[in-house]
Amino acid sequence: MTLTAALALAVFVVTYVVIAAEWVHRTMAALCGAAAMVIIGAVDAHAVFFSEDTGIDWNVIFLLFGMMVIVGVLRRTGVFEYLAIRSAQVAGGQPFRTMVTLVVITAVGSALLDNVTTVLLIAPVTLLLCERLALNPVPFLIAEAMASNIGGTATLIGDPPNIIIASRADLSFNSFLVHLAPIVVVLMVVFIGLCWLFWGRRLTSDPERADAVLALEARETIRDPRLLRIMLVLLLGVLVGFVTHTATGLDPSMVALLGAGAAVLLSRTSHQEYLEDVEWGTLLFFAGLFIMVGALVNQGIITDLAGYLSERVDGQWLTAALGLTAASAVLSGIIDNIPYVATMAPVVYDLVGPAPTAPPDQQSLWWGLALGADLGGNATAIGASANVVIIGIAARNGHPITFWTFTKYGIVVTVVTMAVALPYVALRYFTFA
């Protein structure tokens, strides 16, 4: 290993530790790590901005940006508040039924939008509902964070790790639906059962408060019916674009950008309004992360790691797939699933190549990586971005969720869901391949 490669590895490890320990904001850590990679000569400007193998993955950046703009415009219609109040009314004001309804909405929203955006939208509404029903919002918020990670597993855009995997493995939106959506439905049923065991029998509400919520007129929350109709049609068009992108030749990132442009044009929203919902810190975090991982690729470290693992695998793809799935769950819970997947995706690529050209037994490594990373994100409070967002919102509203309060439930959820996911990988890609 050259001196530059050794320094690059040291920078990467130190940055990882800083991100996991949350000593500074993760965006600052990633950007400082990226700057260090440039200073030591591990990567240059051409590799950062123009190389598909070692540079910033612009498909990921612009896909996220486009969806953030679309959701930012949609937020202004009041539709999310409407859905929350209607959820409580459909549940009859009963606490656990309300939790299940919100959890299902969160899971579906996470699959269609992305889990970070969904929890940003649903958490404030949950706090409002719990206040009106005189309920402790902490169980609801924890359940929604976990449901967002499970639901987001189902689609290419649902969870940031999936976007990274899809870009590296050349996977389509439809591929995620076919391979992961069926198991996600099963996992959500299991998760709702766990919610009942955790909180179901302990949730009680004030009947008078429940009656007050039932008396609310949900339609009054819709602030702009015209814009809502436009945005629902537009969102449907974007989803159709995702599903048909292999036929049209439009990458998901282009579909999202076209949708964002149409949303801004048709809504006549000012640039201050549609840009204020863009999570610039998240986008910069991804950019810094891609630069750091690209530096490792540029220095040959990823190739060396892939060669080492290939020797150990020696054609034992079932063992490799199950081992990678389980290890991904454990490591994602410890260090956050986004930097973990950004690091492992090039390794898996060197092992099996693009997913469409790999046989089922080797392709299983891509799906095992996605399942393990997404579900493992539930294990701890820092395992996934959605968890961090939920905890931050709860703290700002006077309902702090400690690391261990989240984690004592998260570990159980991760173990149980992985107990379902591992047999699925073995059966889907080996027994019935």
Secondary structure as GFF3:
##gff-version 3
##sequence-region A 1 433
A	DSSP	alpha_helix	3	21	.	.	.	ID=ss1
A	DSSP	alpha_helix	26	39	.	.	.	ID=ss2
A	DSSP	alpha_helix	45	49	.	.	.	ID=ss3
A	DSSP	alpha_helix	58	75	.	.	.	ID=ss4
A	DSSP	alpha_helix	79	90	.	.	.	ID=ss5
A	DSSP	alpha_helix	95	112	.	.	.	ID=ss6
A	DSSP	alpha_helix	115	133	.	.	.	ID=ss7
A	DSSP	alpha_helix	137	152	.	.	.	ID=ss8
A	DSSP	alpha_helix	160	169	.	.	.	ID=ss9
A	DSSP	alpha_helix	173	198	.	.	.	ID=ss10
A	DSSP	three_ten_helix	200	202	.	.	.	ID=ss11
A	DSSP	alpha_helix	207	214	.	.	.	ID=ss12
A	DSSP	three_ten_helix	218	221	.	.	.	ID=ss13
A	DSSP	alpha_helix	225	243	.	.	.	ID=ss14
A	DSSP	alpha_helix	245	248	.	.	.	ID=ss15
A	DSSP	alpha_helix	252	267	.	.	.	ID=ss16
A	DSSP	alpha_helix	271	275	.	.	.	ID=ss17
A	DSSP	alpha_helix	280	298	.	.	.	ID=ss18
A	DSSP	alpha_helix	301	313	.	.	.	ID=ss19
A	DSSP	alpha_helix	317	335	.	.	.	ID=ss20
A	DSSP	alpha_helix	337	352	.	.	.	ID=ss21
A	DSSP	three_ten_helix	355	357	.	.	.	ID=ss22
A	DSSP	alpha_helix	360	376	.	.	.	ID=ss23
A	DSSP	alpha_helix	385	396	.	.	.	ID=ss24
A	DSSP	alpha_helix	403	426	.	.	.	ID=ss25
A	DSSP	pi_helix	427	431	.	.	.	ID=ss26
###
